[in-house]
Amino acid sequence: MMSRLYITVVSVWTWLVLSTCVLIWLPLLAAVRLVSRPFDPGLYWAGLLFRKIAVVVATLNPLWKFRVAGGLPADPRHPYVVVSNHESFVDILLISHLPWEMKWLSKVEILRIPVLGWDMWLAGDVPVKRGTARSAVMAMRRCREILADRVSVIIFPEGTRSTTDEMLPFKDGAFRLAIDAGVPILPLVVRGTRTALPKHGWRFGRSDVQVQVLAPIETAGLTLADVQSLKHRVRTVIARARSEPPPP
């Protein structure tokens, strides 16, 4: 059994790597955003660069093994509303290994964190203030603009991390957005991240984690009256995949 001291040392090291990368990436993101913005209004390349922080952090953490499974989209610029179950902060690092850019819907408090929040702003992530209707409307409007620029958006429909193995109820926003924008839903399943970093904890654990890309679910022909049925269908697809053995 690994000693608590070893886990503590690796955890401190990993947080240090993450903090260092966030700082180093800031001028790089600023340069890429400045140069690419005239021909890349969706900030695809700045965002894709920002996600590489996750690759560095995971590679340098000896406790983790990250894997990607499932059929990846043939066209990385085909816009999707991507949805996933949510177990841990590590979900974000894991999903960022997927080889295409997605803008994250994030709590506004995170974008207010010095340096990290600046990185997220440069990458084009979307802030939202929980419990505020006006903020939610503005965030969804920005998400529609991103989708129109052929960049995907990712949302955790549970809204927060589940503290058990059971998924929380899904909220409507992601499904309303997909129908309104006329783009497919792309479901993801994350496995193993809860042991990689428990909720409210800071020490990492040894974990073999995986993100599985499921088949897209079309929204063509649907109206806002279909939000509930679409939400139920997507949640059922993700729950069924989670109950099955993970693909190799």
C-alpha positions, 0 to 999 in steps of 0.5 A: 500500500502506498504511504500517505507521505508518498501520496502527499508528496505527489499531490503537492508536486502535481498542484505545483506543476498545474500552478506553474503551467497556468502561469507559463501559459498566460503569455502564450495564450495572449500571443495566440489569441492576439495573432489568431483572433482576426481569422479565428473568432471562435478562439479554437486554437487558443482554447486548444493550447490551454487544454494542453496544460491537462496533458502536461499535468497528467503525464507528470503525475505518476498516480494516474493513467489516462485513457480515451475510448470510443469513436472520435468525431471525424471533423474537429470543427463540427460543433456539438453540445458535449455532455458528461457525467461529473465525478471529480475536478479531474474530469476536466483534466481528463476530457481535455485530452480529447483531440478537439477544442471545446469551450467550457461553461464555468462558474464565474467565480473560477474565472475571477481567480488570478492567472487561472481565470485570465487563462480561461478568458483568453481561451474563450471559456464561458462564465455563468453565475449560478442562480442568476437568470440573466447570467444564464441567458447571457451564457447561453447566448455566448454558447450559441455564438461559439457553436455558430463559429464551429466550436463545440461547447461542453456542459456538465448537466448534473451541475455539480459533482456527485458525491456517490456513484449515482448520477445526479438529475440532469438540468435542462440547459445543455439540451435546450441549447442543442435544440435551439442551436440545431447541433447534435449532443455528444455524450461522454462517460468518465470513469475512475476520476472520483478516486483520482481526486475525491470531492473536497479533497486535495490529495490525489489517488492512484487511478486508471481513468477513462473518457469514453466518447459515445455516438452523437445524438441528433437534434434535427427536427426537435423543438423546445417541447422535446427538451425533457425527452432529449434529456431523458434519452441522453441520461439513459444512454450515459447511465447504460454505458456506465453500467457496462464494462469499460472498453479496452 
